[in-house]
């Protein structure tokens, strides 16, 4: 599958998945109280801390491996299955700790339900990873959409019938089940449960380095939420988690889909010794052209967005949401850094960098909690700035891209963001940043901003504009050559 087709399928799947996840987030905010969502978030935070071991990088090892053998796949499955079993046991055991659950029975129940998820995820590794290695994002998108929809339906129905904080946990189990079954059925040729330990030392060394990066980062993020819940209570955690969930949903679905395709392309270039500079630069250019205007625009409109989607009882989450979106935009300046470290086999270096960043970020978050959920969100800005200082200077060396070329990408992405959000800033300033600003005015500002964004893309002859033009031509040609009935 070509990069263009893979990207199109990945985006399509993520849009559908985002719609399901986003819809669930909105409806849950209407059906549940901040405290109920805070209870689920507390359980999820504990799972996230323990789930750091799942960031072991077995899938990345398979994707980047030059000579992939059936034995390597069997070893990868064995290591991943063992980790999933350990994680399931740790989550279940954690449910019996009063210190972890804060004596809240529903947190205990959430943990016990979520302990099933890793067991189901164990069967997803081989087919999902091989599909990504082969850039077969059509099947990945179908399964991703199916499991997101199934999880959303179960979560909403459970909440409607009074399951409260347990609703999302039921949805999580169904989502994992549908994912495992979907990949097993649609990618049957890649399914296998054979056991092997051949070459485990090399894979474990790679996994430990990856764990020191993604695992530390993931554990730090979840530990932050755990700290917030203990310091400020379940209701405050519920408010913060809605802001965090909304920003993360946008980030993971839009950026995540692009990053997966680009990693597969970078890995392919690396295996063929073609060099990664061009693919990385074009990928970063497109990512920032989409994500910076999107995140900055939503940051400006955070108040009305929360008012419209969640209702007035959640307005306290608006300012933290705005701050978190800006922090994510800043962190995108070093997008796909981990993929480059993987390809250059320099995970040891990144593990130290990520450890420093996580320690600073966690300490800043704990201090920020003394100033409420807004202070906690502001600590994420410091985390993003630290990331810029650590990673941006290394990007030219890792990617092969010149500093001047990177600077040009940053400058025109900033220009695209500025013209896109300009109308929204004008409207919100005129309305004194009132969260009850008319949806009609907001829609008008967004429409004008998108039009200006497209005009500037065209003027710059941006790679994104070129790709969109090619896609339109392809679609038009297909319709023109389609046999008439």
N, C-alpha and C positions, 0 to 999 in steps of 0.2 A: 504494500500500500504506500502511495506517495505521501510526502509530508503534508501536502495541501489537503489530501483526502483524509489523512489521519487527524489533522487539526480540525477539519470540518466535523468529523464524526465525534471527536472528543468534545468539542464545543457544544454540539447538539445534545449529547448525552448529559453534559454538565448543566446545560440550561434546563433540561427536563428535571434533573436531580435537584437543581437549585429551586425550581418552582415548587417541588414537593416539600423540600426542607423548609423553604421560606414560608410556604403556606402553613406548615405545621407550627412554626415558630409564632406566627401571627395568631392562629386559632388557639394555641395553648395559652398565650398571654390573655386571651379573652375568656378562656374557660377556667384557668387556674389563678390562684393568688400568688403574689411575689414570694410568700413564705413556702408554698408548695413547690414552686419552681426552684427556690433556694435549696430545699431538701434534696431534690433530684440532683441539683448542681453539686451539692456537697458529696453525695455518693459518687457522682461522675468524677469529681476532683480526686477522690481517693483511688478510684480505678485508674485515672490518668497517671497518678504518681507511680502506681505499681506497673502500669502498662508501658512504662519507659523501656522495659525489657523487650517489648515488641518492636522497638526501633532498632532491631539488631542488624538490619541491612541485608538480610539473606536475599531478598528480591533484587536489590541493586547489584549484588554480586553476580546473580544469574544474568541480569541484563547486560552488564559490562563484560562478562567473560568472553574471551576470544574463541576458545575451543570448548564448546559446551557438550558434555557427554551425559548419557543417561545416569551414570554413576553420580555425577555432580548434582543432577536434579534430585536423585534419591537422598543424597547427603543433605541437601538444602531442605527437603521435606522433613527429614528426621530431626534436624536441629530446630526447625520452626515448630514442629509438633511438640517437641519437648518443652520449648519456651511457652507455648500456649497452655500446656498442662500445668506448668509451674504458675503461670499467671492466674489461671482459673482457681487453683488452690489458694493462692495468696489473697485474692479478692474475697473468696468465700470465708477464709479465716479472719480477714479484717472485719467482717460483718459482726463478729462476736466481741469486738473491742469497744467498750463504752467510751474510751478516750477518742477513738476514731469517729464513732457515730454520735458523739456528744449526748449519749443516752437517748437518742431519738429512734424509736422503733421503725419508723418509715425509712430512715437512712439504712438501717440494717436490712430491711426488705429489698431496697434498691440494689444494694451490694450483692445480695444473694441471687437476685435475678440476673444482674450483669455478669456474674461469674460464669454464666453459660456461654456468653458471646465468644470468648477466646477459643473454646472447644470447637465452635462452628467455623471460626475463621481459619483454623488449621488446614481445612480442606480447600481453601481458596488460593493458597500460595502458588502452587504449580501451574494451574491453568491461567490464572490472572497474569502472572509474571511472564509466561511464555507468550501470551497474546501481546503484552506490551513490548517485549523484545522484538517481536515480529511486526510491530506497529499495526496490529489488527485492532484498531480502536472501534470498529463497528460493533463487534460482539461485546467489548468492554462497555460501550455506551448503552447497549441494550440491557445488559445485566445491571449496570449502575442505576439506570432509570427505573427498572423493575423493582429493585430492592428499596430504592428511595420511596417509590409510590406505596409499596406494601407496608413499609415501616410507618409512613405518614398516616395511612388509613387506620392501622391498628392503634397508633398513638392517639389520634383524634377520637376514635370510637371509644377507646378506654377512658379518655378524659370525659367524654360526654356522659358515660355511664357511671362516673364518680370514682374512677381509680386514682385520681389525684396525682400525687408525686410519683406513683408507680407507672403512670401512663407511658412516659417516654421509655422506661425500662422494658415494658412489653414490646413497644415498637422496635427497640434496639435488637431484641432477640429475633423477632420476625425478619428484620432487615438482614441480620447475619445469616439466618437460615436461607432466605431467598437468594442471597449472594452466593453462598456455597453451592446450592442446588443449581443456580443459573449457570455458573462457570463450569460446573461438572457436566451439565447437559449440553451446553453449546460449544464447549471446548473439550469434548470427550477424548480426543487424541492426546491431550496433554495431561489427562488425569492419571494419577498414580499414587500408590501408598507404599511403595517399596522402601525398605529401610537400608541405610548404608552409612558407614562412618569413614569411608575413604576420602582423604583430603580434608578431614574435619578441622585440622589445626589451622590451615590457611583460611578456611571460611570463618572459623571462630575468631581468628585474629582480625580479619576484616570486620566481622560483626561487632567485636568489642570496640574497635575504633569508631564505627558508626554509632554504636550505643553511647559512646562518650560525647557524641555530637547531638544526634536527635533525641537520645534518651534523656540526657541532662536538660536539654531545652524543654522537652515535653514535661518532664517531672517538675521543672521549675515553674512552668506555666500553671500546672495543676496545683502545685504546692501553694502558689500565690492565692488561688481561689479558696483553698482550704484555710489559709491564714485569714483571709478576709471574712470567711464565714464564722470562724472562731472569735474574731475581734469585733465584728460589727453585727453578727446575727444572720439568721437565715433569710429574713426579708431583704436586708441590704445585699446579700449574696444573690438573691433572686433578681433584684434590679440590675446589679452589675452583670450577672450572667446573661440577661436578655441583651444588653448592649454588646457584650463580648460575643454571644452566639450570633447575633445579626452581622457583626463585622467579620467574624470568622467564616460564616456561611458564604458571604460575598467573596472573601479572599480565597477560600479553599476551592470553591466551585469555579470561579473564573480564572484566577491565577493557577490553581492546581491543575486544571485541564490543560492549560497551555504549557505548563512546566513538564508534565508527563510526556507530551509529544516532543517537546524540545530536547528532553533528556534522551529519548530514544534516538532522535536525529544526531545529537552530539556523540552518543555512544557509537552509532553507526559510522560517523566521520572518524572517530578515534580508532575504531577497529580497522578501517580502510586506510589509515594514515593520511587522510585528506586534510586534516587540520580543522580546528573547531572555531577559528576566529570569525569567519563569515556567518556561520549558523548562529553563533552566540550573539553577535552584534545585531543581526536582523531580528532574532528572537527577542532580545532585550528591548529593541526599538519598538516592536509591536506590543509587547507586554506593557511597557510604560505608557504608550500612546492610548491604550485602553484603560489601564488600571488607575493611572494618576487622575485623569478627569473624573472617573467614576467615584473613586474614594473621596477626592476633594469635594465633588459636588454633593455627595451624600453627607459629608461633614457639615457643609454649609446648611443643608436642609434637615439636619438631625431632629430638631424640635418638631416641625410639621410631620416628619416621617414617623416618629414615635407616636405623636398624637393620632395620626390617621390609622396606623397599623395596630397599635396596642391599646390606645385609649389614654385618658388623662391620668389614670392611676399609675402609669409607667413613665410619666414625664421626667421624673428624677433621673431616668436612665439616658436622657437626651444628651446632656453635656459629656458624660463619660463616653457615649457612643461617638460623638464628634471627635473627641481626643483620640480614641482608639483607632478611628479611621485614618487620622493624620499620621499616627505612629506606624500603621501598616504601609501607608504611602511612602514614608521615609525608608522603611525597611526594604522596599522594592528596589531601591537604588543599588542594592547588591543581590538582586534576584538571581537564582540558579547558581549561587556560589557553591552550595553543597554538591551539586552535580559535577561541577568542575573539579572539586577536591577529589571526588570519587574517581573520575577519569584520570586524573594526574597521580592517583595513588598517594595522596598526601593527607589522608584522614587523620593521621597522628597530629599533624599541625593544627587541623581544624578542631580537633577534640580539645586542645588546650585553649584555643580562642573561644570556643563555645562555652567552656567551663568558666572562663573569666567573665564572659558576657552574662551567663546565667546567675552567677554569684552576685554581680553588681545589680542585675535586674531584680533579683529576689529581695535583696536588702533594700533597694529603693522602693519596691512595692510594699514591703512591711512598714517602712516609714510613711509612705503615702497613705496607708490605711488609717493612720491617726487623723487624717484630714478628710475622712469619708471616702465614698466611692469615686468622687471626682479626683481626689488626691491619688488614689490607687491607679486610676486610668492615666493620670499625668506621669506616673512612674514608668509607664510603657514608652513614653516619649524618650526618656533617658535611655531605656533599653535599646530603642531604635538608633539613637545617636551613637551609642557605644558600638553597635553593629556596623554603622557606617565607618567609624574610625578604624575598626579592626579589619573589615573586609574589602572596602572599596579600593584601598591602595594595592591590594593583591590581585584584583581582577585582570589587569593587563597581562601580568605574568601567567596567570592560570588559563586565560582564554586566548592569549595571543593577539588581543585587540590593542591598538594604540590608545594612549591616554586621551589624545585629542579627539579620536573617534568616539570614545565614551562620553567626553564632555559635550560633543555635538548632540549625541542622543539625549543626554540629560537636559540640555538647554531647549531643544525643540519639544521635548515632552512637557517641560514646564510651560512653554508657550501654549501648547495644546490644552493643558489643564486650565490655564488662566482664561483663555477665550471661552472655554466650555462652561466654566462656573461663573463668569462675569455677570450674566443676566440674573442668576440665582442670588448672587451677593447683592446686586442692586435691589431686587425685590425684597429680600429679607431686611436689608438696612432701612428701606422705605417703610416697612411694616414693623420696625423696631424689634426685629427678631422674635416676633410673636408666633408661638407654636400653632396658634389657630389660624394662621395665614390661609387664605382661600386656596383650595386645591386647584382651582382654575388658574390662579396667578402662578402657582408653582409649575403646573403643566406648561403654561406659556413660556416661563423662564427656561425650563428644561428643553423644550422644543427649539427655542432660539439658540440655546447653548449648543445643542447637537448640530444644528445647521452651521453655526460658526466653526465648530470643531471639524466638520466635514470639509468646509471651504478651506480651512488652513491645511488639512491633510492634503487636499488637492494642490494647493499652492506650493507646498513643500515637496510634492511628489514623494510622499512618505511611503515606505514599504507596505504599510497597512493599506493605504489607498490603492497601491498597485495590485495587491492581492485581492482586494474587494472588487476592483475593476475586472480582473481576470475571472473571478467567480461569477460576476454578472454576465460577462460575455459567454462563459461556458453554459450557464443556465439558459440564456437566450438562444444559443445555438442548438441546445438539446430540444427546446420547444420548437424551434424552426425546422429541425430535421425529423421531428416525431411524425409518424404516419398518421394521416387524417382518417377519421372514421366516418 
